[in-house]
Amino acid sequence: MAFGKAPKDPFGTAVGSLVDRATFGSLQTEEWGQFMHICDVINATEEGPKDAVKALKKKLAKNCNHKEIRLTLSLLDMCMQNCGPRFQSLVVKKDFCKDKLVKLLNPRYNLPIELQEKILTFIMVWARGFQGMVDVTEVKEVYLELLKKGVEFPSSDSSKGRPKQSPSSAKSSPSSATPPKRSLLPLPTGPTLLLTPEQIGKLYSELDMAKMNVRVMSSILKENVPGSENPDDMNLLQKLYKTCRMMQERIMELLVTVENEDVIVELIQVNEDLNNVLLGHERIPLFSSKIP
């Protein structure tokens, strides 16, 4: 008596077999031509997006082969840049970005820092949306969950995987591989908050001040070379560091309570800008040694 069809092997489809072969651990490096061919197949066939995502899920599931994971992430990166909304909308669902990608950040997989940062960058960039008609609600929830847990995301100047960008195999520099961590205030777990127009206006004024502080900090960091700093600049830098760190903590509290969609988008952008300049400050030994 039949009890239903056995599930189809994700690598048994036309595009699935291509994904499997292009991410074999025995390969020395990415075969970009093959990757682009996979993108073409995904775009040209009705079942291509669905079959490709199933194959990528299987390749990432319970995989401890770091080379295969690296190749799969590179292929995923290229597909997200070159395939349309039918493919992208499947990848930004929780059952892929959380259950398959973020799960690889578990210490038991012992992923190299560069691969961990690549995954985090994917989540951060995808949460900001795409030019096409892609619902990013679920990946945005994943991003906010990680922020709530105090996860440090890579700075945008080293971000890879942005939609519509050319593929890159550049790696993070040694200085950015292990950025210092900042302690975060406990985040509220109470009800969500819908801001009034007056509250939004006040918040935007505070965010404008945070943006100005970021610009000033960035300027000081660029103009002052360790060993020949301007004392007045250094005093101002320390004050701005404290202010920006407090503002970032406040933003992270708001990110998990505020309901207003436009406000959340603005908070995410300002949080990233603050994170970049604070990490830039802390990565310079002479400056970071002065942090109280």
Buried (B, 14 or more C-beta within 10 A) or exposed (E): EEEEEEEEEBBEBEBBBBBBEBBEEEBEEBBBEBBBBBBBBBBEBEEBBBBBBBBBBBBBEEBEEBBBBBBBBBBBBBBBBBBBBBBBBBBBBBEBBBBBBBBBBEEEBEBBBBBBBBBBBBBBBBBBBBEEEBBBEBBBBBBBBBBBEEBBBBBBEBBBBBBEEEBEEEBBEEEBEEBEEBEBEEBEEEEEBEBEEEBBEEBBEEBEEBBEBBEBBBEBBEEBEEEEBEEEBBEBBBEBBEBBBEBBBBBBBBBBBBEBEEBBBBBBBBBBBBBBBBBBBBBBEEBEEEBE
